[in-house]
Amino acid sequence: MAQHWQHHRWHNATRYYDVYLHQDLWGTWVLTQAWGGRGTHLGRVRHCACADYAEGLAWLEKIGRRRVQRGYNLVDR
């Protein structure tokens, strides 16, 4: 299985949510989440280390389902 970096972006009328699944310099898979208000400089970022690529993909899927439940639309994949 090819393991590729992932980027997904959701937004609604006023908010955005970005998720990146990528590797750090030591090869550890990291899930980076960024969210905030559209058109503002306000927002937050969180980085979580994953045990492996499969765990990162599972988190990415879970986050995607949650964003859709909360009324966000997937705009970039």
N, CA, C and O atoms as CSV, one atom per row, in Angstrom:
chain,resi,resn,atom,element,x,y,z
A,1,MET,N,N,0.847,-1.186,0.000
A,1,MET,CA,C,0.000,0.000,0.000
A,1,MET,C,C,0.887,1.242,0.000
A,1,MET,O,O,1.811,1.363,0.804
A,2,ALA,N,N,0.596,2.134,-0.892
A,2,ALA,CA,C,1.328,3.398,-0.931
A,2,ALA,C,C,0.812,4.303,0.184
A,2,ALA,O,O,-0.396,4.462,0.361
A,3,GLN,N,N,1.720,4.878,0.913
A,3,GLN,CA,C,1.342,5.754,2.020
A,3,GLN,C,C,1.627,7.192,1.613
A,3,GLN,O,O,2.783,7.602,1.507
A,4,HIS,N,N,0.576,7.941,1.390
A,4,HIS,CA,C,0.701,9.307,0.914
A,4,HIS,C,C,0.182,10.285,1.957
A,4,HIS,O,O,-0.720,9.974,2.734
A,5,TRP,N,N,0.761,11.446,1.953
A,5,TRP,CA,C,0.267,12.502,2.808
A,5,TRP,C,C,-1.140,12.855,2.375
A,5,TRP,O,O,-1.471,12.776,1.192
A,6,GLN,N,N,-1.965,13.243,3.326
A,6,GLN,CA,C,-3.367,13.573,3.068
A,6,GLN,C,C,-3.661,14.989,3.553
A,6,GLN,O,O,-3.094,15.444,4.545
A,7,HIS,N,N,-4.551,15.678,2.846
A,7,HIS,CA,C,-5.050,16.976,3.290
A,7,HIS,C,C,-6.527,17.045,2.961
A,7,HIS,O,O,-6.932,16.789,1.827
A,8,HIS,N,N,-7.332,17.391,3.954
A,8,HIS,CA,C,-8.768,17.553,3.757
A,8,HIS,C,C,-9.185,18.887,4.370
A,8,HIS,O,O,-8.672,19.293,5.413
A,9,ARG,N,N,-10.120,19.560,3.709
A,9,ARG,CA,C,-10.610,20.857,4.200
A,9,ARG,C,C,-12.124,20.866,4.132
A,9,ARG,O,O,-12.718,20.514,3.113
A,10,TRP,N,N,-12.736,21.271,5.227
A,10,TRP,CA,C,-14.184,21.443,5.291
A,10,TRP,C,C,-14.464,22.879,5.686
A,10,TRP,O,O,-13.652,23.519,6.356
A,11,HIS,N,N,-15.607,23.380,5.273
A,11,HIS,CA,C,-16.036,24.672,5.799
A,11,HIS,C,C,-17.544,24.781,5.728
A,11,HIS,O,O,-18.211,24.045,5.000
A,12,ASN,N,N,-18.064,25.717,6.502
A,12,ASN,CA,C,-19.460,26.102,6.412
A,12,ASN,C,C,-19.472,27.607,6.196
A,12,ASN,O,O,-18.453,28.167,5.793
A,13,ALA,N,N,-20.561,28.263,6.441
A,13,ALA,CA,C,-20.667,29.691,6.139
A,13,ALA,C,C,-19.666,30.545,6.925
A,13,ALA,O,O,-19.209,31.573,6.426
A,14,THR,N,N,-19.325,30.132,8.138
A,14,THR,CA,C,-18.487,30.982,8.986
A,14,THR,C,C,-17.218,30.322,9.511
A,14,THR,O,O,-16.348,31.019,10.033
A,15,ARG,N,N,-17.081,28.993,9.390
A,15,ARG,CA,C,-15.968,28.287,10.008
A,15,ARG,C,C,-15.235,27.415,8.991
A,15,ARG,O,O,-15.798,27.050,7.959
A,16,TYR,N,N,-13.968,27.080,9.289
A,16,TYR,CA,C,-13.199,26.140,8.468
A,16,TYR,C,C,-12.555,25.098,9.368
A,16,TYR,O,O,-12.393,25.308,10.571
A,17,TYR,N,N,-12.191,23.968,8.764
A,17,TYR,CA,C,-11.533,22.890,9.488
A,17,TYR,C,C,-10.604,22.184,8.511
A,17,TYR,O,O,-11.069,21.621,7.520
A,18,ASP,N,N,-9.301,22.205,8.772
A,18,ASP,CA,C,-8.291,21.546,7.946
A,18,ASP,C,C,-7.677,20.395,8.724
A,18,ASP,O,O,-7.446,20.499,9.929
A,19,VAL,N,N,-7.412,19.294,8.024
A,19,VAL,CA,C,-6.719,18.154,8.630
A,19,VAL,C,C,-5.625,17.698,7.675
A,19,VAL,O,O,-5.863,17.522,6.480
A,20,TYR,N,N,-4.434,17.512,8.209
A,20,TYR,CA,C,-3.280,17.035,7.448
A,20,TYR,C,C,-2.769,15.768,8.106
A,20,TYR,O,O,-2.578,15.732,9.321
A,21,LEU,N,N,-2.548,14.735,7.318
A,21,LEU,CA,C,-1.883,13.526,7.799
A,21,LEU,C,C,-0.532,13.495,7.093
A,21,LEU,O,O,-0.464,13.341,5.873
A,22,HIS,N,N,0.534,13.640,7.860
A,22,HIS,CA,C,1.867,13.766,7.282
A,22,HIS,C,C,2.903,13.149,8.204
A,22,HIS,O,O,2.606,12.802,9.347
A,23,GLN,N,N,4.119,13.017,7.697
A,23,GLN,CA,C,5.215,12.487,8.497
A,23,GLN,C,C,6.114,13.622,8.965
A,23,GLN,O,O,6.325,14.602,8.251
A,24,ASP,N,N,6.639,13.472,10.177
A,24,ASP,CA,C,7.611,14.439,10.663
A,24,ASP,C,C,9.012,14.027,10.199
A,24,ASP,O,O,9.149,13.086,9.418
A,25,LEU,N,N,10.030,14.707,10.661
A,25,LEU,CA,C,11.396,14.435,10.220
A,25,LEU,C,C,11.893,13.043,10.589
A,25,LEU,O,O,12.811,12.530,9.948
A,26,TRP,N,N,11.306,12.424,11.605
A,26,TRP,CA,C,11.742,11.111,12.048
A,26,TRP,C,C,10.872,9.985,11.489
A,26,TRP,O,O,11.051,8.822,11.850
A,27,GLY,N,N,9.929,10.332,10.607
A,27,GLY,CA,C,9.089,9.328,9.976
A,27,GLY,C,C,7.824,8.980,10.736
A,27,GLY,O,O,7.071,8.108,10.303
A,28,THR,N,N,7.573,9.636,11.853
A,28,THR,CA,C,6.352,9.410,12.619
A,28,THR,C,C,5.174,10.066,11.905
A,28,THR,O,O,5.279,11.210,11.461
A,29,TRP,N,N,4.051,9.351,11.791
A,29,TRP,CA,C,2.861,9.937,11.180
A,29,TRP,C,C,2.189,10.853,12.188
A,29,TRP,O,O,1.991,10.484,13.345
A,30,VAL,N,N,1.839,12.052,11.735
A,30,VAL,CA,C,1.260,13.083,12.586
A,30,VAL,C,C,-0.044,13.564,11.956
A,30,VAL,O,O,-0.115,13.789,10.748
A,31,LEU,N,N,-1.076,13.719,12.788
A,31,LEU,CA,C,-2.342,14.282,12.342
A,31,LEU,C,C,-2.391,15.711,12.867
A,31,LEU,O,O,-2.408,15.935,14.077
A,32,THR,N,N,-2.413,16.671,11.958
A,32,THR,CA,C,-2.477,18.081,12.328
A,32,THR,C,C,-3.859,18.608,11.994
A,32,THR,O,O,-4.329,18.470,10.864
A,33,GLN,N,N,-4.508,19.211,12.980
A,33,GLN,CA,C,-5.840,19.768,12.806
A,33,GLN,C,C,-5.773,21.275,13.024
A,33,GLN,O,O,-5.164,21.742,13.987
A,34,ALA,N,N,-6.397,22.030,12.133
A,34,ALA,CA,C,-6.453,23.492,12.257
A,34,ALA,C,C,-7.886,23.919,12.018
A,34,ALA,O,O,-8.533,23.442,11.086
A,35,TRP,N,N,-8.386,24.814,12.854
A,35,TRP,CA,C,-9.766,25.259,12.703
A,35,TRP,C,C,-9.902,26.691,13.172
A,35,TRP,O,O,-9.072,27.195,13.929
A,36,GLY,N,N,-10.960,27.339,12.713
A,36,GLY,CA,C,-11.194,28.711,13.116
A,36,GLY,C,C,-12.288,29.362,12.299
A,36,GLY,O,O,-13.040,28.695,11.589
A,37,GLY,N,N,-12.363,30.676,12.412
A,37,GLY,CA,C,-13.372,31.447,11.697
A,37,GLY,C,C,-12.865,31.860,10.323
A,37,GLY,O,O,-11.715,32.269,10.167
A,38,ARG,N,N,-13.732,31.749,9.340
A,38,ARG,CA,C,-13.365,32.169,7.990
A,38,ARG,C,C,-13.303,33.695,7.956
A,38,ARG,O,O,-14.167,34.375,8.508
A,39,GLY,N,N,-12.289,34.212,7.313
A,39,GLY,CA,C,-12.141,35.655,7.187
A,39,GLY,C,C,-11.576,36.335,8.416
A,39,GLY,O,O,-11.586,37.563,8.501
A,40,THR,N,N,-11.082,35.556,9.372
A,40,THR,CA,C,-10.471,36.140,10.570
A,40,THR,C,C,-9.082,35.538,10.745
A,40,THR,O,O,-8.705,34.599,10.045
A,41,HIS,N,N,-8.343,36.082,11.671
A,41,HIS,CA,C,-7.025,35.544,12.005
A,41,HIS,C,C,-7.102,34.641,13.235
A,41,HIS,O,O,-6.074,34.221,13.765
A,42,LEU,N,N,-8.322,34.344,13.689
A,42,LEU,CA,C,-8.500,33.534,14.885
A,42,LEU,C,C,-8.602,32.064,14.514
A,42,LEU,O,O,-9.225,31.710,13.512
A,43,GLY,N,N,-7.997,31.218,15.314
A,43,GLY,CA,C,-8.064,29.785,15.082
A,43,GLY,C,C,-7.113,29.053,16.002
A,43,GLY,O,O,-6.398,29.661,16.799
A,44,ARG,N,N,-7.118,27.741,15.879
A,44,ARG,CA,C,-6.261,26.908,16.710
A,44,ARG,C,C,-5.658,25.811,15.859
A,44,ARG,O,O,-6.143,25.512,14.768
A,45,VAL,N,N,-4.587,25.212,16.373
A,45,VAL,CA,C,-3.913,24.092,15.705
A,45,VAL,C,C,-3.586,23.047,16.767
A,45,VAL,O,O,-3.197,23.379,17.887
A,46,ARG,N,N,-3.755,21.761,16.390
A,46,ARG,CA,C,-3.412,20.666,17.290
A,46,ARG,C,C,-2.661,19.609,16.485
A,46,ARG,O,O,-3.044,19.298,15.357
A,47,HIS,N,N,-1.602,19.064,17.055
A,47,HIS,CA,C,-0.815,17.993,16.426
A,47,HIS,C,C,-0.920,16.753,17.304
A,47,HIS,O,O,-0.735,16.824,18.519
A,48,CYS,N,N,-1.221,15.610,16.678
A,48,CYS,CA,C,-1.313,14.335,17.403
A,48,CYS,C,C,-0.484,13.294,16.673
A,48,CYS,O,O,-0.651,13.094,15.470
A,49,ALA,N,N,0.413,12.631,17.397
A,49,ALA,CA,C,1.211,11.558,16.797
A,49,ALA,C,C,0.346,10.312,16.649
A,49,ALA,O,O,-0.448,9.991,17.534
A,50,CYS,N,N,0.502,9.613,15.530
A,50,CYS,CA,C,-0.240,8.380,15.250
A,50,CYS,C,C,0.716,7.202,15.352
A,50,CYS,O,O,1.909,7.337,15.079
A,51,ALA,N,N,0.195,6.055,15.743
A,51,ALA,CA,C,1.023,4.854,15.835
A,51,ALA,C,C,1.521,4.438,14.454
A,51,ALA,O,O,2.646,3.958,14.314
A,52,ASP,N,N,0.683,4.622,13.437
A,52,ASP,CA,C,1.056,4.282,12.067
A,52,ASP,C,C,0.103,4.983,11.102
A,52,ASP,O,O,-0.808,5.696,11.521
A,53,TYR,N,N,0.324,4.773,9.820
A,53,TYR,CA,C,-0.475,5.418,8.774
A,53,TYR,C,C,-1.947,5.013,8.864
A,53,TYR,O,O,-2.834,5.848,8.681
A,54,ALA,N,N,-2.208,3.734,9.145
A,54,ALA,CA,C,-3.587,3.242,9.229
A,54,ALA,C,C,-4.359,3.929,10.350
A,54,ALA,O,O,-5.533,4.258,10.184
A,55,GLU,N,N,-3.709,4.146,11.487
A,55,GLU,CA,C,-4.375,4.839,12.586
A,55,GLU,C,C,-4.687,6.280,12.188
A,55,GLU,O,O,-5.759,6.793,12.508
A,56,GLY,N,N,-3.771,6.925,11.502
A,56,GLY,CA,C,-4.011,8.285,11.034
A,56,GLY,C,C,-5.193,8.359,10.081
A,56,GLY,O,O,-6.007,9.278,10.168
A,57,LEU,N,N,-5.290,7.397,9.169
A,57,LEU,CA,C,-6.425,7.359,8.244
A,57,LEU,C,C,-7.743,7.139,8.989
A,57,LEU,O,O,-8.764,7.726,8.633
A,58,ALA,N,N,-7.719,6.296,10.017
A,58,ALA,CA,C,-8.924,6.060,10.810
A,58,ALA,C,C,-9.382,7.346,11.497
A,58,ALA,O,O,-10.573,7.656,11.518
A,59,TRP,N,N,-8.423,8.092,12.061
A,59,TRP,CA,C,-8.766,9.372,12.685
A,59,TRP,C,C,-9.318,10.351,11.651
A,59,TRP,O,O,-10.280,11.072,11.916
A,60,LEU,N,N,-8.707,10.369,10.483
A,60,LEU,CA,C,-9.148,11.251,9.406
A,60,LEU,C,C,-10.590,10.942,9.002
A,60,LEU,O,O,-11.385,11.860,8.802
A,61,GLU,N,N,-10.929,9.674,8.883
A,61,GLU,CA,C,-12.300,9.264,8.551
A,61,GLU,C,C,-13.280,9.695,9.645
A,61,GLU,O,O,-14.363,10.204,9.354
A,62,LYS,N,N,-12.896,9.487,10.889
A,62,LYS,CA,C,-13.758,9.857,12.015
A,62,LYS,C,C,-14.005,11.363,12.043
A,62,LYS,O,O,-15.133,11.810,12.247
A,63,ILE,N,N,-12.959,12.128,11.840
A,63,ILE,CA,C,-13.092,13.589,11.815
A,63,ILE,C,C,-13.997,14.018,10.672
A,63,ILE,O,O,-14.834,14.905,10.841
A,64,GLY,N,N,-13.836,13.392,9.502
A,64,GLY,CA,C,-14.668,13.726,8.349
A,64,GLY,C,C,-16.140,13.478,8.610
A,64,GLY,O,O,-16.981,14.304,8.258
A,65,ARG,N,N,-16.459,12.350,9.223
A,65,ARG,CA,C,-17.861,12.058,9.549
A,65,ARG,C,C,-18.417,13.098,10.508
A,65,ARG,O,O,-19.556,13.542,10.368
A,66,ARG,N,N,-17.602,13.481,11.484
A,66,ARG,CA,C,-18.040,14.470,12.484
A,66,ARG,C,C,-18.285,15.841,11.840
A,66,ARG,O,O,-19.261,16.517,12.166
A,67,ARG,N,N,-17.402,16.245,10.934
A,67,ARG,CA,C,-17.564,17.532,10.259
A,67,ARG,C,C,-18.873,17.568,9.459
A,67,ARG,O,O,-19.602,18.559,9.493
A,68,VAL,N,N,-19.161,16.481,8.744
A,68,VAL,CA,C,-20.399,16.414,7.949
A,68,VAL,C,C,-21.622,16.453,8.862
A,68,VAL,O,O,-22.607,17.122,8.548
A,69,GLN,N,N,-21.567,15.738,9.993
A,69,GLN,CA,C,-22.676,15.759,10.954
A,69,GLN,C,C,-22.933,17.170,11.471
A,69,GLN,O,O,-24.067,17.522,11.796
A,70,ARG,N,N,-21.883,17.968,11.544
A,70,ARG,CA,C,-22.013,19.332,12.067
A,70,ARG,C,C,-22.264,20.372,10.981
A,70,ARG,O,O,-22.203,21.573,11.245
A,71,GLY,N,N,-22.547,19.915,9.755
A,71,GLY,CA,C,-22.959,20.826,8.702
A,71,GLY,C,C,-21.843,21.402,7.845
A,71,GLY,O,O,-22.071,22.352,7.096
A,72,TYR,N,N,-20.645,20.847,7.940
A,72,TYR,CA,C,-19.526,21.306,7.116
A,72,TYR,C,C,-19.567,20.605,5.762
A,72,TYR,O,O,-20.104,19.503,5.650
A,73,ASN,N,N,-19.011,21.230,4.747
A,73,ASN,CA,C,-18.886,20.643,3.411
A,73,ASN,C,C,-17.424,20.410,3.102
A,73,ASN,O,O,-16.586,21.270,3.372
A,74,LEU,N,N,-17.107,19.244,2.533
A,74,LEU,CA,C,-15.744,18.935,2.100
A,74,LEU,C,C,-15.441,19.756,0.853
A,74,LEU,O,O,-16.158,19.655,-0.143
A,75,VAL,N,N,-14.387,20.568,0.896
A,75,VAL,CA,C,-14.073,21.438,-0.243
A,75,VAL,C,C,-12.745,21.112,-0.889
A,75,VAL,O,O,-12.506,21.540,-2.018
A,76,ASP,N,N,-11.865,20.371,-0.221
A,76,ASP,CA,C,-10.563,20.062,-0.807
A,76,ASP,C,C,-10.140,18.689,-0.310
A,76,ASP,O,O,-10.290,18.353,0.864
A,77,ARG,N,N,-9.615,17.917,-1.230
A,77,ARG,CA,C,-9.181,16.588,-0.834
A,77,ARG,C,C,-7.863,16.277,-1.450
A,77,ARG,O,O,-7.322,15.193,-1.236
